[in-house]
Amino acid sequence: MERIGIFGGTFDPIHIGHLITAQSLLEIRKLDKIIFIPCYISPHKRHIQNSDPKHRLEILKLSIQYQKQFDYSEIELNRGEVSYTVDTVRELKKKYDSIDLIIGFDNLIVFDSWKEPDELFKLTNVVVMKRITDKEIEYKHKYFEMATIIQSPYVELSSTYIRKRVSQDLPIDFMVTYAAKEYILKNNLYR
């Protein structure tokens, strides 16, 4: 039985921090592969204007091309609307028996506001990446006890920071893969 992890996000752009975390979880959870799923519109980030999905997807493909255990899915991009994780998981369950839903600690904090959170726990193993810098919180809903929390590598890097550096003509070497950097510059993204 193939064990997969799904790692969703805007990925605008995907960066080294995402890749290091995914590689770590692949090993810790003994997964066969991790599928990156770029969203079309995140329900929690509806107010944010993202880059064109075709660019985000191409950067993702270029960034994971040499890691055979990394894959991607266009399932949420093809919907062309707000993406709800539970809908994506239901589709993937038709193909995969064992799914780790990989989320960040910031998402666990608001997990009770997600669409059908109980159903997500029935369909997947909810695996939370917790960095050493994530602050403990006082109020904890029931999902804190239900989730599997993994200490993930701490890489202080964000897509917002990368976009800002590009807009200021600053280098982004070692923050994204070389192929991703070349694509970003060639297509004049984030300017």
Secondary structure as UniProt FT lines:
FT   STRAND          3..9
FT   TURN            12..13
FT   HELIX           16..28
FT   TURN            29..30
FT   STRAND          33..38
FT   TURN            43..44
FT   TURN            46..47
FT   HELIX           53..64
FT   TURN            65..66
FT   TURN            68..69
FT   STRAND          70..72
FT   HELIX           75..79
FT   HELIX           85..92
FT   TURN            93..95
FT   STRAND          98..104
FT   HELIX           105..109
FT   HELIX           111..113
FT   HELIX           117..123
FT   STRAND          125..130
FT   TURN            132..133
FT   HELIX           143..146
FT   STRAND          148..151
FT   HELIX           159..167
FT   TURN            168..169
FT   TURN            174..175
FT   HELIX           178..186
FT   TURN            187..190
//
